[in-house]
Amino acid sequence: EIVLTQSPGTLSLSPGERATLSCRASQSVSSSNLAWYQQTPGLAPRLLIYAASSRATGIPDRFSGSGSGTDFILTISRLEPEDSAVYYCQQYGSSQYTFGQGTKVEIK
Amino acid sequence: QVQLVHSGAEVKKPGASVKVSCKASGYSFINYHMHWVRQAPGQGLEWMGMINPRDGNTNYAQKFRGRVTMTRDTSTGTVYMELNSLTSEDTAVYFCAREKPAALNFDYWGQGTLVTVSS
């Protein structure tokens, strides 16, 4: 099973700042198999990015994804108060899906 | 519009089984895989498995094989997840999530069903 490790655990930034979230895989992941989700308290996750760098429908362009192999990045270019949430990466490999443990983004 | 509507919260005793449903609407039910993902209180997301509504084929996470069964009813557009031999560690919100075949991600999620296991 491929293990995804996200860092940092918590990110505390001010509105307008740039957030950089990391997702590292225990073995190489095809870029087409890597996605990112946003989850706010009490709600279901929302798909943000698929295939490592493609934005899902309706996702603002301040969200972007990059990376390949074992290292992937989610960037929020200009934080807004509503971006306060937990962000998860997710991969598919060998008929199994796994999630990272999440990064919490706090807006000061 | 796409909607995935879960059954209501459940309280179960250790050793019991629970069956949670997720009713889909607003799209062609048999053309999208359905997955189950759970989230224990204050914890992250855990993939449990998936069902292909077209033919009923399933693929379960290794952790849950032998303890979980996913089924579907094409006449009502509903998928079911049954989990047996419950322990307190199964206390979680259980989500269904839709996948376009071969997309390898989940584009719509249900609101979740809270299952509490307590003696």
Contacts between the chains, C-beta under 8 A, distances in Angstrom:
chain1	res1	chain2	res2	distance
A	1	B	62	7.2
A	32	B	104	6.9
A	33	B	104	5.0
A	35	B	104	7.3
A	35	B	105	3.9
A	35	B	106	7.7
A	37	B	45	7.8
A	37	B	106	7.7
A	39	B	45	7.9
A	43	B	111	8.0
A	44	B	95	5.7
A	44	B	97	7.9
A	44	B	109	3.7
A	44	B	110	6.6
A	44	B	111	6.1
A	44	B	112	6.0
A	45	B	37	8.0
A	45	B	45	6.7
A	45	B	95	7.7
A	45	B	97	7.9
A	45	B	106	7.5
A	45	B	109	5.9
A	46	B	109	7.6
A	47	B	105	6.0
A	47	B	106	6.3
A	47	B	107	5.3
A	50	B	103	6.9
A	50	B	104	7.8
A	50	B	105	4.6
A	56	B	107	6.8
A	57	B	107	8.0
A	88	B	44	6.6
A	88	B	45	5.7
A	90	B	45	7.6
A	90	B	47	7.9
A	90	B	105	6.7
A	90	B	106	7.8
A	92	B	104	4.1
A	92	B	105	7.9
A	95	B	59	5.8
A	96	B	47	7.4
A	96	B	61	6.3
A	96	B	62	7.1
A	97	B	35	7.3
A	97	B	47	4.2
A	97	B	50	8.0
A	97	B	61	7.8
A	97	B	104	7.7
A	98	B	47	6.4
A	99	B	37	7.9
A	99	B	44	6.0
A	99	B	45	4.3
A	99	B	46	6.9
A	99	B	47	6.6
A	100	B	44	7.4
A	101	B	44	4.8
A	102	B	44	4.9
A	102	B	45	7.7
